Amino acid sequence: MKIVIVGPGAMGCLVAAFLSNSKEEIWILDKNKERAAGINQNDIKLEGVSGNWQAKVKATADAGEIKAADLVIICVKSYDTAAAVKEVKPLVGENTKVITLQNGIGNIEIISEAIGGDKVIGGVTNLGATLLGVGQVRHAGKGETVIGRLDGKIPAQMRLIREVLNKAGLETRISRDIKGLLWSKLIINVGINALTAITNLKNGRLVEFEGTRRILKDAVLEAVRIAKRKRIKLIYDDPLVKVGAVCEATATNVSSMLQDVLKNKKTEIDFINGVIVRQGQELGIAVPVNSALTDLVKTIEASYNLSVKK
């Protein structure tokens, strides 16, 4: 099986490194030629919960060099999904499957529109990773990866993909309700990511202050109202308890959105809190807290060069 990981960020490099332990042919497709050359020359270097080790994978910025793929795993930021799929489309044949392991809601739809929904597999991962440099990753947390189709079908090819991922050391299972899992993760991110980006606090600090606890609660409850109206079944009984538990379990983590803000980069706000804003507008449900959080993060993004430095 020829597997192409699109995106050389923390998750892309982590997945590629583990898959390099398999007998499959592994490629990283990068939009940056120099960065791809760096990975080819220096390998992927991992540290953290899985130990210190190196992985040899092929990397390129030219999809034509890969020619074709059996499996494509999309690991780019959600706002780059459309461009990434356009780049990888020539590799997608009749039997190719494409998995999205990305934050937020909307990626499956974007990919499906480009290549056809029957080829797309949704994914939710609890793996934790931080990018330290080109091809250098801290494996911050082990966790399960869940994959599934929106229609709930489980074709034989998906079982084969699960087997390959598990053999490579990536604990993976299949779900018939991937939408419920995606929304369950979305609601956690709705409560945490924007607030950390605005306050510059690590995850665990959000539950230490009355103000952030109140905003977190209101943002989560708005998202839960949307999910209930859409009849989406969440995987936990009490969303607020779950988000609080995640804050405490990941207390020392710097959220991906805060990492983006600290680097003056674009965030994935449109695919997280922005989803709740758009769904609220469509369904006629007021979501003032998520609207405010979205507007604030977008203002931070737009004013990086104007902010007062400490």
C-alpha positions as CSV (number, residue, x, y, z in Angstrom):
1,M,0.0,0.0,0.0
2,K,1.3,3.5,-0.9
3,I,0.3,6.0,1.8
4,V,0.6,9.7,1.3
5,I,0.4,12.1,4.3
6,V,-0.4,15.6,3.3
7,G,1.1,18.2,5.6
8,P,4.4,18.0,7.5
9,G,3.1,19.5,10.7
10,A,3.2,17.9,14.1
11,M,0.4,15.4,13.4
12,G,1.5,14.7,9.8
13,C,5.1,13.9,10.9
14,L,3.9,11.8,13.9
15,V,1.6,9.7,11.7
16,A,4.3,9.3,9.0
17,A,6.9,8.3,11.5
18,F,4.7,5.5,13.0
19,L,3.7,4.3,9.5
20,S,7.4,4.1,8.6
21,N,7.5,1.1,10.9
22,S,5.1,-0.8,8.6
23,K,5.9,-2.5,5.3
24,E,4.0,0.2,3.4
25,E,5.5,2.9,1.1
26,I,5.2,6.2,3.0
27,W,5.3,9.7,1.5
28,I,4.9,13.1,2.9
29,L,3.5,15.7,0.4
30,D,4.5,19.2,1.4
31,K,3.7,22.5,-0.4
32,N,7.2,23.8,0.6
33,K,10.1,22.3,-1.5
34,E,12.8,23.3,0.9
35,R,11.0,21.9,3.9
36,A,10.4,18.6,2.0
37,A,14.2,18.5,1.2
38,G,15.0,19.0,4.9
39,I,12.8,16.0,5.9
40,N,14.5,13.9,3.2
41,Q,17.9,14.8,4.4
42,N,17.4,14.7,8.2
43,D,14.6,12.2,8.7
44,I,11.8,12.7,11.2
45,K,13.0,13.0,14.7
46,L,10.6,12.1,17.6
47,E,10.9,12.6,21.3
48,G,8.4,12.3,24.1
49,V,6.1,9.5,25.3
50,S,7.2,7.0,22.6
51,G,10.9,7.7,23.3
52,N,13.6,9.3,21.2
53,W,13.8,7.9,17.7
54,Q,14.1,8.7,14.0
55,A,12.0,7.7,11.1
56,K,13.0,7.6,7.4
57,V,10.2,8.6,5.0
58,K,10.1,10.1,1.5
59,A,9.0,13.7,1.2
60,T,8.3,15.8,-1.8
61,A,6.6,19.0,-2.9
62,D,5.8,17.4,-6.3
63,A,2.7,15.1,-6.4
64,G,3.8,13.9,-9.8
65,E,6.8,12.3,-8.1
66,I,4.5,10.0,-6.1
67,K,2.3,9.2,-9.2
68,A,-0.5,7.4,-7.4
69,A,-1.7,6.5,-3.9
70,D,-3.8,3.9,-2.2
71,L,-4.4,6.0,0.9
72,V,-4.1,9.7,1.5
73,I,-4.2,11.1,5.0
74,I,-4.9,14.9,5.2
75,C,-3.2,16.5,8.1
76,V,-3.1,20.2,7.1
77,K,-4.9,23.1,8.8
78,S,-8.6,23.1,8.0
79,Y,-8.3,26.4,6.1
80,D,-5.8,24.7,3.7
81,T,-8.0,21.7,3.0
82,A,-9.3,22.8,-0.4
83,A,-5.9,23.7,-1.6
84,A,-4.4,20.4,-0.3
85,V,-7.1,18.3,-2.0
86,K,-6.6,20.1,-5.3
87,E,-2.8,19.3,-5.0
88,V,-3.4,15.6,-4.2
89,K,-6.3,15.0,-6.6
90,P,-4.1,13.6,-9.4
91,L,-3.0,10.8,-7.0
92,V,-6.6,9.7,-6.3
93,G,-7.6,6.8,-8.3
94,E,-10.8,4.7,-8.5
95,N,-9.9,2.7,-5.3
96,T,-8.0,5.4,-3.4
97,K,-9.4,6.4,0.1
98,V,-8.8,9.8,1.7
99,I,-8.8,10.2,5.5
100,T,-9.0,13.5,7.2
101,L,-7.4,13.8,10.7
102,Q,-8.1,17.5,11.1
103,N,-9.7,19.8,13.6
104,G,-13.2,21.1,13.3
105,I,-16.2,20.5,11.1
106,G,-16.4,20.9,7.3
107,N,-13.3,19.1,6.1
108,I,-15.2,15.9,5.0
109,E,-17.6,18.0,3.0
110,I,-14.8,20.0,1.3
111,I,-12.9,16.8,0.4
112,S,-16.1,15.0,-0.8
113,E,-17.0,17.9,-3.1
114,A,-13.6,17.6,-4.8
115,I,-13.2,13.8,-5.1
116,G,-16.5,12.2,-4.3
117,G,-18.0,11.2,-0.9
118,D,-17.5,7.5,-1.4
119,K,-13.7,7.9,-1.2
120,V,-13.7,10.0,2.0
121,I,-13.2,8.7,5.6
122,G,-13.6,11.0,8.6
123,G,-11.2,10.7,11.5
124,V,-10.8,11.8,15.1
125,T,-7.5,11.3,16.9
126,N,-6.5,11.8,20.5
127,L,-2.8,11.7,19.7
128,G,-0.9,14.7,21.1
129,A,2.0,16.2,19.2
130,T,3.9,19.5,19.1
131,L,6.1,20.6,16.2
132,L,9.6,21.6,17.4
133,G,11.1,22.3,14.0
134,V,11.2,20.9,10.5
135,G,10.6,17.2,10.9
136,Q,11.1,17.4,14.7
137,V,8.1,16.4,16.8
138,R,7.4,16.0,20.5
139,H,5.0,13.1,20.9
140,A,3.0,14.6,23.8
141,G,0.3,12.1,24.3
142,K,-0.8,8.6,23.2
143,G,-4.4,8.1,22.3
144,E,-7.0,6.3,20.1
145,T,-7.8,7.2,16.5
146,V,-11.3,6.6,15.3
147,I,-12.2,6.5,11.6
148,G,-15.6,6.1,9.8
149,R,-17.8,7.2,6.9
150,L,-20.6,9.6,7.2
151,D,-23.0,7.0,5.9
152,G,-21.9,4.5,8.6
153,K,-20.9,1.8,6.1
154,I,-17.7,-0.2,6.8
155,P,-16.3,-1.6,3.6
156,A,-13.5,-4.1,3.6
157,Q,-10.9,-1.5,2.5
158,M,-11.6,0.5,5.7
159,R,-10.9,-2.6,7.8
160,L,-7.6,-3.1,5.9
161,I,-6.7,0.6,6.7
162,R,-7.5,0.0,10.4
163,E,-5.2,-3.1,10.4
164,V,-2.3,-1.2,8.8
165,L,-2.6,1.7,11.3
166,N,-2.8,-0.7,14.3
167,K,0.2,-2.7,13.1
168,A,2.1,0.5,12.8
169,G,1.4,1.4,16.5
170,L,-1.4,3.8,15.9
171,E,-4.3,2.5,18.0
172,T,-7.3,2.7,15.6
173,R,-10.9,1.6,15.6
174,I,-13.9,2.1,13.3
175,S,-17.1,3.9,14.2
176,R,-20.5,3.9,12.4
177,D,-21.2,7.3,13.9
178,I,-18.2,9.4,13.0
179,K,-20.3,12.6,12.9
180,G,-21.1,12.2,16.6
181,L,-17.4,11.8,17.4
182,L,-16.5,14.8,15.3
183,W,-19.1,16.9,17.0
184,S,-18.1,15.6,20.4
185,K,-14.5,16.7,19.8
186,L,-15.7,20.0,18.2
187,I,-17.6,20.9,21.4
188,I,-14.5,20.4,23.5
189,N,-12.5,22.6,21.1
190,V,-15.3,25.2,21.2
191,G,-14.8,25.5,25.0
192,I,-11.0,25.6,25.0
193,N,-9.3,26.8,21.9
194,A,-10.6,30.3,21.4
195,L,-10.4,31.1,25.1
196,T,-6.8,30.1,25.3
197,A,-5.9,32.0,22.2
198,I,-7.5,35.2,23.6
199,T,-6.2,34.9,27.2
200,N,-2.8,33.3,26.4
201,L,-3.5,30.7,29.0
202,K,-2.7,27.0,29.0
203,N,-5.7,24.7,29.0
204,G,-5.7,24.0,32.7
205,R,-5.8,27.7,33.6
206,L,-9.2,28.2,32.0
207,V,-11.0,26.4,34.9
208,E,-9.1,28.4,37.6
209,F,-10.8,31.7,36.9
210,E,-14.4,32.6,37.3
211,G,-14.6,34.6,34.1
212,T,-13.1,32.0,31.8
213,R,-15.2,29.3,33.5
214,R,-18.3,31.2,32.8
215,I,-17.4,32.0,29.2
216,L,-16.4,28.4,28.6
217,K,-19.7,27.1,30.0
218,D,-21.8,29.5,27.8
219,A,-19.8,28.7,24.6
220,V,-20.2,24.9,25.2
221,L,-23.9,25.1,26.0
222,E,-24.5,27.1,22.8
223,A,-22.7,24.4,20.8
224,V,-24.7,21.6,22.6
225,R,-28.0,23.4,21.7
226,I,-26.9,23.3,18.0
227,A,-26.0,19.6,18.2
228,K,-29.3,18.7,19.9
229,R,-31.2,20.6,17.2
230,K,-29.3,18.6,14.5
231,R,-30.0,15.4,16.4
232,I,-26.3,14.6,16.8
233,K,-25.5,12.1,19.5
234,L,-22.5,13.0,21.6
235,I,-20.2,10.4,23.1
236,Y,-20.4,11.8,26.7
237,D,-23.4,12.5,28.9
238,D,-22.3,15.8,30.4
239,P,-20.5,18.1,28.0
240,L,-19.4,20.6,30.7
241,V,-18.0,17.9,32.9
242,K,-16.2,16.5,29.9
243,V,-14.6,19.8,28.8
244,G,-13.5,20.5,32.4
245,A,-11.9,17.1,32.6
246,V,-10.1,17.7,29.3
247,C,-8.8,21.0,30.6
248,E,-7.4,19.3,33.7
249,A,-6.1,16.3,31.8
250,T,-4.2,18.6,29.4
251,A,-3.5,21.3,32.0
252,T,0.0,22.0,30.7
253,N,-0.9,21.9,27.0
254,V,-0.7,25.0,24.8
255,S,-3.7,24.6,22.5
256,S,-3.1,24.6,18.8
257,M,-5.0,27.8,18.4
258,L,-2.8,29.6,21.0
259,Q,0.3,28.2,19.3
260,D,-0.9,29.8,16.1
261,V,-1.5,33.1,17.8
262,L,1.9,33.0,19.4
263,K,3.4,32.5,16.0
264,N,1.2,35.3,14.4
265,K,-0.4,32.6,12.1
266,K,-3.9,32.1,10.9
267,T,-6.1,30.0,13.2
268,E,-8.8,27.5,12.6
269,I,-11.5,29.6,14.3
270,D,-13.8,29.3,11.2
271,F,-13.9,25.5,11.5
272,I,-14.4,25.5,15.3
273,N,-16.4,28.3,17.0
274,G,-17.2,29.7,13.5
275,V,-19.1,26.5,12.8
276,I,-21.4,27.2,15.7
277,V,-21.9,30.8,14.5
278,R,-22.9,29.6,11.0
279,Q,-25.1,26.8,12.3
280,G,-26.8,29.1,14.7
281,Q,-27.6,31.5,11.9
282,E,-29.0,28.7,9.7
283,L,-31.1,27.2,12.6
284,G,-32.2,30.5,14.1
285,I,-30.4,29.8,17.4
286,A,-28.7,32.7,19.2
287,V,-25.0,32.0,19.9
288,P,-23.7,35.3,21.2
289,V,-20.7,33.9,23.1
290,N,-19.4,31.9,20.2
291,S,-19.9,35.0,17.9
292,A,-17.9,37.1,20.3
293,L,-15.1,34.5,20.6
294,T,-14.9,34.2,16.8
295,D,-14.8,38.0,16.3
296,L,-12.1,38.4,19.0
297,V,-9.9,35.7,17.5
298,K,-10.3,37.1,14.0
299,T,-9.4,40.6,15.3
300,I,-6.3,39.2,16.9
301,E,-5.3,37.6,13.6
302,A,-5.9,40.8,11.7
303,S,-4.0,42.9,14.1
304,Y,-0.8,41.0,14.7
305,N,1.4,43.9,13.6
306,L,-0.6,46.4,15.6
307,S,-0.6,44.7,19.0
308,V,1.2,46.2,22.0
309,K,4.3,44.1,22.8
310,K,5.2,43.3,26.4
